[in-house]
Amino acid sequence: MTDTAITADLVRDLLQEQHPDLAGLAIREVAGGWGNQMWRLGNELAVRMQRMDPTPELQFKERRWLPVLAPRLPLPVPTPVRFGEPSERFPKHWTIMTWVPGEPLDHGSISRGAHAADTLAGFLRALHVEAPAEAPTGTGRGAHPRNCADGFEHFFQAVALDDIAADVRAVWDDAVAAQAWEGPPVWVHGDLHPANVVVSDGTLSGIVDFGDLSAGDPAWDLGAAWVLLPAGTAARFFDTYAHADEAAIRRARGLAAMKCLFLMLMGQNGDRGLPGGKPHWGPVGRAALDRVLKGV
């Protein structure tokens, strides 16, 4: 029963069964989401429903670790407050989380670039601390770029790059050649792209979707300097972050290029009407790739 239609009525029925004190709150669908579908619950909560994700492991990870991380992070993140268990009505897990106000960056923009650069750097400094031994690993996020060559090649071959293909390949090859992270594994968000951050008042105001959270190389998040921030602010970001050496920046730049190719492929899929495609991600990814190639 993997194709259960997730409707507002279903969400309300599940709340009535398992969390009746919340069943009277207004329910509104939130656009986007692929592995999970999100519903706004009242003004301060959201219901995250497992949809395409084949297992509930990503939700379990967020349930386990976000309450640990959230208190020391300087931006709002979704924090689980109630758990929904599989039932006859809906045979999958679901989680009630705090709502992070703002507009997803793929539907918004950053006009206060310097402020956003400082904000992102401060968030990642707080996140990138040594992870405990029991922290999740092995997601592929957090590894050295040389261990991610298959993923890069898939995106590289799938996206029509034309005149910039050689430049993208050079950035990736440089990341693969860069010295590995030698510090202890740190907490890494692992999937910082424009749909997973929210903005308000022209700057970053929250970080969402921690399903790829793992322990590893901070370079996975540092690529956000180009993927998220406006042109010309990457240098300020790295100055404020202050913990990235030349090798980390080279790895981050290659990983950012791979993320841009992913965004462009999702845009391409959207243009072709394929499931999960996001037409508006294509231009977002291409603009970010220009910033990566220029290193600004």
N, C-alpha and C positions, 0 to 999 in steps of 0.2 A: 504493500500500500504506500508506494513512494510518491505517487502523484496526487496525494490529497490536496484538494484546492484549499489554499489558505485565504480565508475571507475574514472580514470584520466579525461576522456572526460566529465563525469558528473560534476566533480569538476570545470573543466574549463568553462563549460556552465553556472554553477551557478555564478562563478566569473564574467563572461561576463555580466550576467543579473544584478547582485547586486553590484559588485565592479570591474567595467571594468578596472580601472587603475592597478589592480593587475593581470589581466587575462593573461598577457604575460609572467609571471614568470614561471620558470620550476616547474613541479609538479611530486613528487615521493612518492610512497606509503611507509609508515613506518610500519614495521612488528610489530605484537602484537596488543594490544587493543582488548577489548571485548565489553564493553558497548558503546564505541565510536571508530571510525576508524580515524586514523591520516594520513594526507598527508603533506609532506614537501612542502612548497611554497617558491621558491627561496632559499636564504641562511639564511634568518633571521626570517621567518614566518612558521606557520603550520596551517592547516585547520583541525578542530576537528569536525567530522561528527557523529551525533547521530545514533547509529546502534542498539544495543540490549537493551539499556536503554529504559524502557517503557515510560518514561516521560523526558522532557528536563530540569527537575528541577536541576540536577547536573550541567549542563552547565550554567543555570541561576545563580546558587550559585557562580560558578567561575567568571562569568561576574561581579557579584555584589561585591565580596569580594577580589578577587586577586589584583585589582588595589589599594585597601586600604592597603593590607598587604605587597605587593611586595617592596615598597620603603624602608621598614625598615628591610627586611630580608637580611642576609649576603650572601646568595647563589641565583643564578638565579632561578626564577620560571616562568612558562608560564603565560603571562599576556595578557588578551584579548585586541585586538586593533580594530576589526571590528566585526559586528554581521551579520549573515546570517539568513534570515527569511524563513519559510516554503513557498513553491511555488508548482506550478503544476508539475515541474520537480522533486522536492524532497520535500515531505510533512513534513519534520522535520526541527529542528533548527540546525544550524551549526555556529561555531565560528572561527574567525581567531585570532591566538595567536602568541606571540613571541616564537621562537624556542629556546629550551634550549640545547646547544651543549654538546656532550658527548655520551657515550655508556651506555645503561641500564645495571645495575649491574648484572642482571641475564644472561647477555651475556659478562660481563667483570669481573674484579676483583679489589680488593683493595690491593696494595702492601705496601702503606705507612699508616700502621695501626694507628700509633699515630696521624698523621696529620688528618686522617679521623675521629678519635674519637674526636679530638678538634673541627674539622669543624662541625660535627653533633651536638655536645654539644652547640656550638655557635649559630647554626641555631635554635635549639629548645629553647634556652634561649630567643632568639629574638621573636620567634613565641608564646611562652607560656606566654602571657600577658593577663590580664583580658579582656574577650570578652565583647562587648557591649550588652545591653539588647536585641537588635534585631538580634543578631547572631543566626545562625541556630542551633537547638537542635533536639533531638529525633531520630537521625539516628541509635542509638544503639552504635555508637562509642562515647567514652567519659564517658560511664556509669561504675559503679563498676563491677568488674568481677562477683559478685554474681548475677547480672542482665543479665548475658550473658551465663548462664549455659546451655541453650538449644543449643546454637551455639557450645559451647565446646563439649557437648555430641555428637552432630552430627558428628563433625570431628573425635572425639576420637573413635567412633564406626566404622567409615568408613575407617580408616587407620589401617593397620596391624602393630601393635607396638611390638608384641611378648614380648621379655624379658625386654623392657623398659617401658611397660604400667604402671606398679605400680609407677615408678619414675615420669612419666609425670602426673599421677593422683595426686601424692603428691604435686608437684609444683602448680598445679591448685588449690587444696584444700587449700594450704597455701595462695594463692592470694585471694581466696574467704573469708578466715578468717581475712585478713589484714584490718586494720582500713581504713575507707573511706577518700577520699580527702576532706579536710575541708576548703580549700581556695575557692575563687570565681572561677566560671567556666572560664577556659582559652581557647584560640584558640588551637585546636588540629587538626593535619593533618588527623589522624585516620587510615591511610592505608599505613604505611611505610613498604614496602617490596621491594625485589631486582628489580622488574620491574618498580617501581615508583621513583627510584633515578637514577641519571646518574653519571658516573665516567669518569675521564680523568687524565692522568699522575699519575695513581695509587691511586687516592684519590677521595672523593666525590666532585662533581662539580656542582650539581643542584638537585632540587627536583621537581617532576612533579605529575600530577593527584591529584587535590585537590577536587575531587567529594565528598569525605566523610568529608570534612572540617566541624567542629562543635565546639561548646563550651562544655567543660567538664573537665574530669580528665586527667592531662598530662601523667599519666602512660601509656595511650594508645600509645603514641609516644616513651616513654622511653624504651619500649621493643626492639626498633630498635638497642639498644646497643648490643644485641645478634643476632638479625635477620639480621642485615646489616654488622656489623663490624667483623674483623677477631678475632679469638680466642686470648684471653689475653689482649684485649683492653677495655673491659667493665668497669673495675675499673677506668681507666684513663678517660673514658667518664663521669662517674658519678662524679669524682673529679672536672672535668672542668665544668660540668653542675651546680653542687653545690647546687641545690635546691630540691633534692630528699631525703626524709627521708627514714627510713627503711621500713615503710609501703608502700610507693610509689614504692620502688624497688621490694618488694614482689608482689604487684599488677602487676607491669610491667613484671616481670618474668613469671607470669601465662599467661598474655595476649600475651607475646612473644611465649609461648608454643602453644597457640591456633593458632597464626599466622603461626607457623611452620607446624602444622597439616593441615591447609588450603593449604599451599604450597605443602605438600606431597600428599594431596588429588587431587589437580590439576594435579600433576605429574602422579598420578595413573590413572586419567581420560585420560590424554594424551596417556599413554601407552596402554589404551584400545580403543583409537580412538574416544573418546566421544567429543561432541562439546565443545569448550572452553578449552579443556585439554591442558596442557603444559608439555610435557614429561621431559623437562630439569629442571622443577621446583622441581621434586621429590628429586634428590640429593642435591639441594640447601636447601630445607626445612629440610632434614634429617641432614645435616651438622650443620645448625643453631640450630636444636633441641639438638644436642650434646652440643653445647655451652651453651644453656639454662640450661640443666641438670647439667652441671659442674659449672654453674654460672660464667663463665669466658668470 
